Amino acid sequence: MRDARLLKRIHRVRTVQLTLARAEEVRATGGVENERQLVGRIAELAAAVAPASGSAAALMARAHYAERLHQSATAASTRLMRAEAELARTAEAARAARRDQAAAEKLRDRATAEAALAEMRALAEAPPATRRAR
C-alpha cells in the first residue's frame, strides 16, 4: 500500500516535471522564432539604407546607419545561436523528462499488476467458503 502511494506520487511529480519541460521547450521555440524574425527585419533594413547617390552628408548618414545595422545583425545572429542552443537543451530536457515519466508509469503499472496477482494467489490459496447448515 505504501509503495503504491509512493509510486503514484513519483508518477505525479514526473508528470509535472514533464509538463514544465514541455512548456520551457515551447518558450525556447518562440524565442528562436523571434530572433529569426529580428535577423530578417535587420537584413531588410540594411538593404533599404544601402548607400546610393546623393550628397556627401546623405552618403555619410547612410553609411553610418548601415554600419549600425551591421553591428545589430551581428548581435542578433549571436542571440539566435544562443536561442538555438537553448532550444536544443530544452528539447533534450523534455526527452529526459518523458523517459523519466514513462519509467515511473511502468513501475506503477508493474506494482499494480503484482498486487492484483498477489490477491489472485491469496484467493486461490484461501480455504473454500463453506455454508453453515441451519
Buried (B, 14 or more C-beta within 10 A) or exposed (E): EEEEEEBBEBBEEBBEBBEEBBEBBEEBBEBBEEBBEBBEEBEEBBEEBEEEEEEEEEEEBBEEBBEEBEEBBEEBBEBBEEBBEBBEEBBEBBEEBBEBBEEBBEBBEEBEEEEEEEEEEEEEEEEEEEEEEE
